[in-house]
Structures are given as C-alpha cells and as structure tokens.
C-alpha cells in the first residue's frame, strides 16, 4: 500500500461509519465503481476523498474535480492528500487550477497546499502565481506568514530570475528575510556581457 494511502486510511477510520465500510471501499478495484462514488448523492466526504485519492494515484482524470475541491478545503490534511494525488494524476488542468486557488485572495487562508503543489509541478503557471501571491503577502500586518514563506521557498526552488524583484522586497520583512536570502542564492546569476574595450587600457 502507498504510504500516503496508508496515512489517509488511518485518518479516515475516525470518520468512517465503521471499519467494515472503509475496508469495503479499500477493496474496490474497479475504477468505474470508484468514480461512481464521486457522483452518487448522499455519499459522505470521507468516501469521496478516498475514491478520488485512489483514482488520482491511478491517473484516472475523473478524480480531477473532486481533488481540486479538496485542495482548497478548510481541513489541511485533506488539502495535503489532494495535492499529493493531483501531483500524480497527470491532468494538464492541474497547474491552472492550483494557480487559481493560490491567487484567490478570498481563499488565501487555504493557499498553502496549492502553492506547494505548483512548486512540485514546475509548470509555466507556477512562477507568476507565486510572485502574485507573495507580493500580496508583503502588505503590512498580513497574517498569512506560512503562505508567504511557502512562496519564498518555492520561488527559490524554481530558480527563476523573474522572482528576484519580489524576493528582494521580501528581504525587508523580518519573518521572511532569512528565507528570501536563501531563495535569492538559489537563482542562477545572469552572466553580464563584457563591456566595450577602452583603447589604452589593459
């Protein structure tokens, strides 16, 4: 069993109506049966989460919508589980969805895992989304420091020179300064072209 699936199973045992119900869903091998769980009315959240997670690991794109909803859930463990599955789903819509969630200022309290997912995906949407999200976090008294730190760390990991201006701005914020220094150090320095040779100088 996948280690992340094992962890998810242990967490869901407390929510399931009984261990037998959870074990029955774990035993399902048919992807169509798992996909039906996502659309059947009246299904509890834990069943949808487990079915979507298993379909995501299998690369079944029918899990996409459910996983995106869970990625923006108020419960951080659900967000983390959804991000793990989305990173392995291989759906081309994932990066765009994660960028939309990361930059949605109305849902910024739940942006941590979308930001981390963008970094893991290393998609074209990642750097612009992280720059936008971090710049908003540089406002005075912003309460979302973990999101800001995830953006700083992620931009360092992505190593894109477009992040230099916002990372330099982050240096002025004590809670972000050390991380920003490390992030800037990971961005390759652009080589400067040699200047014109001045006659008479060696």
N, C-alpha and C positions, 0 to 999 in steps of 0.2 A: 504494500500500500504506500502511495506517495506520502511523504512526511507531512506535507501541508494538508492533505486529505485526512490523515490521522488526527492532526491537531483540530481540524474543523469538526470531525466526528465527535471528539471528546467535548468540544464546546457545545455542540448541538444536543448532546444527550440530556442536558439540563432543560432544553426547550421542548424536546420531542414528547409526544403524548405517552410514550413508553419505549423501552429499548427495542421491543419487537418491531414497532413501526419504523424506527430508524434502521434496524438491521434489514428489514424488507427492502427499503429504498436503496441501501448499500448493495444489496444482492442483485438489483436490476442491472442487466447487461444491455438490454435493447435500447438504443438511443431514442427511438420513437416514443417509447414509454416515458423516458426521462423528459423529453421535450413536451409531452402532454401534461406533465406536472406543472410546467410553466404557464400553461394557458387554462387549465381547469379551474373553474371558480371555486372559491372556498378553501383553497389549499393554504395551510399555514406558511408563514415566512420561512421557517426552517427547512421545509421540504423544497421550496423554490430555490433557496440558497444552495442546498446540497445538489439538486438536479442541475442547476446552472453551472456550478463548480465542476461537476463531473463532465458535463458536456463541453465546458471550456477546455479542460485538460485534454479532451479527445479531439479538439479542433472543430467541434460542431458549432457553426455560426448561429444556430438557433438560440444559443445561450446569450448572444450579444446584448440584447435589450435588457434582460434581467440583470446581467453582470454590471452594466453601466448604472442601472438604478442602485444596485448595492454599493457601487464605488462611491456614491455620494450619500450614503446612509449616515445617520447620526451616530451609529454604533461603530467605533473604529475597527474592531475585529472583523466586522462584515466588510468594511472598506478594504482592509488588507487582503482578505480572502479573495474578493472580487478582482483586485489589482493583480494578484498572483495568477488567477485564471485568465484574465484578459491578456496578460503578457504572453501567455502560451496559446491563446486562441488563434492568433494569426489573421484576425479580421482587419482589413485595411481601414475600417471606420474607427478603429480604437483610438488612434492618436488624436484625431479630430474631436472625438467625444471627450477624451481626457483633457485636451486643451480648453474646450468649452467649460468644463467643470472647474478647472484650475483658475480660470479668469473670471468666473461668475462671482462678482463681488457680493451678491446676496447670499451665496453659499460658501463664502471663504472659510468659515469655521470648519468645513469638511473638505478643504482643498489639499490637505497634506498628502493623501494617497494618490490623487490624480497627478500631483506634481512628481511624486516619486515614480509613478508609472511612466510618465513622459520621459524621464531620465533613462529609465530602463529600456524603453522602446527606441530611443535615439532617433526619433522621427523628425522630419523637417519642421513640424509644428512645435517641437519641444522648446527650442531656444527663445523664439518670440513670446511664447506663452509664459515661460518662466521669467523673462525680463519684465513683461507687463505685470505679472503678479508681484514680483519683488518690488518694483517701483512703487506700487500702491502701498506696500508694507512699510515703506520708508517715511510715511507720514508720522507726525508727532503722536506719541502715545498709542500707536497701533497695538492691539492686544494679541495679534496672531504671530508671535515670535517663532513658533515651531514651523509655520508655513514659510516664513521669511528665511529661516535657516535652511530649510529643505531646498528652497530656490537657490540660495547662495552655494550650497554644496553641490547641487545638481548642475549649476552653470559651470562650476569648476570641473566637474567630471566630464561635462560635454566639451569643455575646452574651446569654445567658440569665441573669437575675438569680438563679436558683436556685444558680448556681455560686459566688456571692460568698463564702459561708462557707468552702468548701474552698479557694478561691483565697487567701483571707486566711490560712488555715492554711499554705499553701504559701510565704507570704512569710517564714516562719521558717526555711526551708531554703535555704541559700546557693546551691545548684545550681539552684534553681527561682525564687528571689526576683525576679530581673530579668524573667523571662518572666511571672511572676504579676502584677507591676506593670503590664506592657503589657496582659495579658489583662483585668485589672480595669478599665483605662482604656477598654476597648472595650465594656464593658457599659453600656448606657444607664442613667443615674441616674434613679431613680424620683422623680417630682415629688411633693413633700410638699404636702398640703392646707394652706391658710393657717390659722393658729390663730385662736381667738376674739379679737375686738377687745375690748380692755380700756377701759372708759369713762375718759375723761380723758386718754388717751394719743393722740398724733398718729400 
